[in-house]
Amino acid sequence: MKKLVKMIVSSILVGVMALGFCACAAKGGKKEGGLIKVGIINNDPNESGYRTANDRDMKATFTKENGYDPYFYYSLKNEEQIAAAQKFIQDDVDYLLISAAGTSGWDGVLEQAKKAGIKVILFDRTIDASEDLYEASIVSDMAKEGEQAVSWLASQNLSEYKIIHIQGVMGSSAQIGRSGALDTKVAAEANWTIVQQQTAEWSEETAQQITQAVIDSGESFNVIYAENDNMAKGAVAALDKANISHGVGKDVIVIGFDCNTWALEELVAGNWNYDGQCNPFQASYIDDIIKNGAKQKVVIMEEKGFDATTITKDDVTKYGI
């Protein structure tokens, strides 16, 4: 009998030790070599100059030298990003860093992450989800960006505003914020009209085609409101092809967003009129949150707008991306 008890106890101890070993192995798998395993979901770096700068900033920060084991995934499609997030959860990452292509549809995968003990940090863009599903959010205030641009446009005191509105990817927080401000103003003012409103999905070439189609139709317009610099550049290419003047004191006002260095130089030259800043450098904030804890739930990036009549070369050097 005593021999049997000893055998049972011995078996239990071996089982406990085995479970402990498995648990430690699983935990060690998440931080192999002491590295923090992060799955980073972003939009396509080729989307724009802003996105290229944002991706470069993330890659410079989330390195093995800085204590991370990083994995990157890129897509402009929300459903593909969500599928990638599910895969990262299966791969047992420590953190999910997400710049969402669209604002909706994220609740389910964020709940999965929470159950798995994986912390989520949003960057660049907001989503429609409960705040308890993510650790922190480091984002731009896209609605404010739009409001600043529209307020500047209203200050130009045109007798009438006939606007070609070129939108970004529909459903993204950047598009919603920048479109919302203009839509609100147009609805409130009798002398504000949208001549054409169409998404170019951040594409320079598509923006040029949209603008060219309006020119070919013979419809008059005096404002280009493009929701990023690349699309503004495409629209201007169509204006140049048709010999339509643009910029300070010219026939068409040109508005862009993101503050690429080359775009700010267009303001300095007087070829564009306004550019709204969108700050792409969020990586250092995320790094601090991971290593030192979140001091606040939402961090709004500081941003401003630039007028061609007041911008300086120092502004280009300081704020250009």
Secondary structure, DSSP 4 states (H G I P E B T S, - for coil): -HHHHHHHHHHHHHHHHHHHHHHHHHHHHHTGGGPEEEEEEE--GGG-HHHHHHHHHHHHHSSGGGTEEEEEEE-S-HHHHHHHHHHHHHTT-SEEEE--SSSSS-HHHHHHHHHTT-EEEEEES--SS-GGG-SEEEE--HHHHHHHHHHHHHTT--S-EEEEEEE-STTSHHHHHHHHHHHHHHHH-TTEEEEEEEE-TT-HHHHHHHHHHHHHHT----EEEESSHHHHHHHHHHHHHTT--BSTTSSBEEEEEE--HHHHHHHHTTS--EEEE-----HHHHHHHHHH--SSSEEEPP--EEETTT--HHHHHHH--
